[in-house]
Amino acid sequence: MKPRRPRNDEVLVRSASRLQCPEPVKIISFNANGIRSAARKGFFEWLDKQNADVTCIQETKAQEDQLTDAVFRPDGHHCFYRDAVTKKGYSGVAIYAKREPDAVLTEIGWKPFDDEGRYLEARFGKLSVVSLYVPSGTSGEARQQFKFLAMKKLRVIFDEWLASGRDYVLCGDWNIVRSERDIKNWKSNQKNSGCLPEERAWLNALVADTHGDGAPAPKQGWLDSFRVVKPDAEEYTWWSNRGGARANNVGWRIDYQLVTPGLGKCARNCAIAREPRFSDHAPYAVDYAG
């Protein structure tokens, strides 16, 4: 007899209550590059078929009062948005959850970051699922310096979360590749934001595996769910809109689910959905299972 798949509320409670592998739970992360644009391209119809327990969105590029249409409140989901207050139509993150969270947090405590709508956390017992949008530095030196400062601030917070005893899944667009396997044109991008040595050093210093850029990995750290499941794969989650990059698969892997060790070891399947195309990014899904 095929075992009964637990209800979503059972899944999240069990996964939060212990460090051993939970019952099946599926989490999706997706940079929409405009949630209204992604909706017009069929994202919500696609999402309805994925049976995800939690979906994390980045770059909603909208204020919540602009998302009054029912499509932005999918049936069977509790929906939460954190908008940018610095300017409309910029940044923004969201979480859709089939079970109502015990708490939803919207600030890391650093106003310049929080005001750009870059962090949202849903808590289910001892499990936290975070929708995170790390700044890009591609628009100029000022934003690159803001990115470096954000990285410094986030490192302190991530270390606290790792030591907290909670299970965390950090979903999002990190705007940084980890290694040569995560970018098509490795050599030509060494001086470009997202592939800078200091950016890679920061990200790889968080992750306790051997799939970085050759620098020593920490003995204790986060796990890169993609590398848990596909240690040798060369797949990408973002492609430039220029020069036929997507058609030629000239991409970058910059969307991750970094996970605390106990839960990360339970990653069983993952998939980057290149098609259909909803954005310049692709949704990234992970199944965590016992």
Backbone hydrogen bonds, N-H to C=O, Kabsch-Sander energy under -0.5 kcal/mol:
donor,donor_aa,acceptor,acceptor_aa,energy
11,V,7,R,-2.3
12,L,8,N,-2.1
13,V,9,D,-1.8
14,R,10,E,-2.5
15,S,11,V,-2.3
16,A,12,L,-1.5
17,S,13,V,-1.1
18,R,14,R,-0.6
25,V,288,Y,-2.2
27,I,286,V,-2.4
28,I,54,V,-2.3
29,S,284,Y,-2.6
30,F,56,C,-2.2
32,A,30,F,-0.8
32,A,58,Q,-2.3
33,N,58,Q,-0.6
34,G,59,E,-3.0
35,I,60,T,-2.0
36,R,60,T,-0.6
38,A,34,G,-2.4
39,A,35,I,-2.0
40,R,36,R,-1.8
41,K,37,S,-1.1
42,G,39,A,-1.7
43,F,38,A,-2.3
46,W,42,G,-2.1
47,L,43,F,-2.9
48,D,44,F,-1.8
49,K,45,E,-0.6
49,K,46,W,-1.3
50,Q,47,L,-1.7
51,N,47,L,-0.6
53,D,26,K,-2.2
54,V,26,K,-1.6
55,T,96,Y,-2.8
56,C,28,I,-3.2
57,I,94,A,-2.6
58,Q,30,F,-2.2
59,E,92,G,-1.2
60,T,92,G,-1.6
61,K,91,S,-3.2
66,Q,63,Q,-2.3
67,L,64,E,-1.8
72,F,69,D,-1.9
73,R,70,A,-2.1
77,H,74,P,-1.6
78,H,97,A,-3.4
79,C,77,H,-0.6
80,F,95,I,-2.4
82,R,93,V,-2.9
84,A,90,Y,-0.6
85,V,115,D,-3.2
86,T,115,D,-1.4
90,Y,87,K,-0.7
92,G,116,E,-1.0
92,G,117,G,-0.9
93,V,82,R,-2.1
94,A,57,I,-2.2
95,I,80,F,-2.2
96,Y,55,T,-2.6
97,A,78,H,-2.4
98,K,53,D,-2.3
102,D,123,R,-3.0
103,A,123,R,-1.1
105,L,121,E,-2.7
111,K,109,G,-0.6
113,F,110,W,-0.9
114,D,110,W,-2.6
115,D,111,K,-3.1
116,E,113,F,-1.0
117,G,114,D,-1.9
118,R,113,F,-0.6
120,L,131,S,-1.4
121,E,105,L,-2.6
122,A,129,V,-2.7
123,R,103,A,-2.9
124,F,127,L,-3.3
127,L,124,F,-2.2
128,S,167,D,-3.1
129,V,122,A,-2.6
130,V,169,V,-2.9
131,S,120,L,-3.2
132,L,130,V,-0.6
132,L,171,C,-2.7
133,Y,118,R,-2.2
134,V,173,D,-2.2
140,G,137,G,-1.1
144,Q,140,G,-1.8
145,Q,141,E,-2.4
146,F,142,A,-1.8
147,K,143,R,-2.3
148,F,144,Q,-2.4
149,L,145,Q,-2.2
150,A,146,F,-2.6
151,M,147,K,-2.6
152,K,148,F,-2.0
153,K,149,L,-2.3
154,L,150,A,-3.0
155,R,151,M,-2.2
156,V,152,K,-1.2
157,I,153,K,-1.5
158,F,154,L,-3.3
159,D,155,R,-2.2
160,E,156,V,-1.7
161,W,157,I,-2.5
162,L,158,F,-2.6
163,A,159,D,-1.5
164,S,161,W,-1.1
167,D,126,K,-2.6
168,Y,166,R,-0.5
169,V,128,S,-2.0
170,L,258,L,-3.6
171,C,130,V,-2.5
171,C,169,V,-1.0
172,G,256,Y,-1.9
173,D,132,L,-1.2
174,W,172,G,-0.8
174,W,254,I,-2.8
175,N,254,I,-0.7
177,V,194,G,-2.7
182,D,179,S,-1.8
183,I,180,E,-1.1
184,K,251,G,-2.3
186,W,184,K,-1.0
189,N,185,N,-0.5
189,N,186,W,-1.0
190,Q,187,K,-1.1
192,N,189,N,-1.9
195,C,192,N,-2.3
199,E,196,L,-0.6
200,R,196,L,-2.4
201,A,197,P,-2.5
202,W,198,E,-1.6
203,L,199,E,-2.3
204,N,200,R,-3.1
205,A,201,A,-1.5
206,L,203,L,-1.4
207,V,203,L,-0.7
208,A,222,W,-2.8
209,D,207,V,-1.4
222,W,206,L,-2.6
223,L,259,V,-2.6
225,S,223,L,-0.9
225,S,257,Q,-2.0
227,R,224,D,-0.6
228,V,224,D,-1.7
229,V,225,S,-1.8
230,K,226,F,-3.5
233,A,230,K,-1.0
235,E,233,A,-0.5
237,T,252,W,-2.4
238,W,252,W,-2.0
239,W,280,D,-2.0
240,S,250,V,-0.6
245,A,242,R,-1.1
246,R,240,S,-0.5
248,N,244,G,-2.0
249,N,246,R,-1.2
250,V,245,A,-3.1
251,G,249,N,-1.3
252,W,238,W,-2.5
253,R,182,D,-3.1
254,I,252,W,-0.8
256,Y,172,G,-2.2
256,Y,254,I,-0.5
258,L,170,L,-2.0
259,V,223,L,-2.5
260,T,168,Y,-1.9
263,L,260,T,-0.5
264,G,260,T,-3.0
265,K,261,P,-2.0
266,C,263,L,-1.6
267,A,264,G,-1.7
268,R,287,D,-3.0
269,N,287,D,-1.3
271,A,285,A,-2.3
273,A,271,A,-0.6
273,A,283,P,-2.5
274,R,272,I,-1.4
278,F,276,P,-0.6
279,S,281,H,-0.5
282,A,237,T,-2.0
284,Y,29,S,-3.0
285,A,271,A,-2.7
286,V,27,I,-2.4
287,D,269,N,-3.0
288,Y,25,V,-3.2
288,Y,286,V,-0.6
289,A,266,C,-2.2
289,A,287,D,-0.5
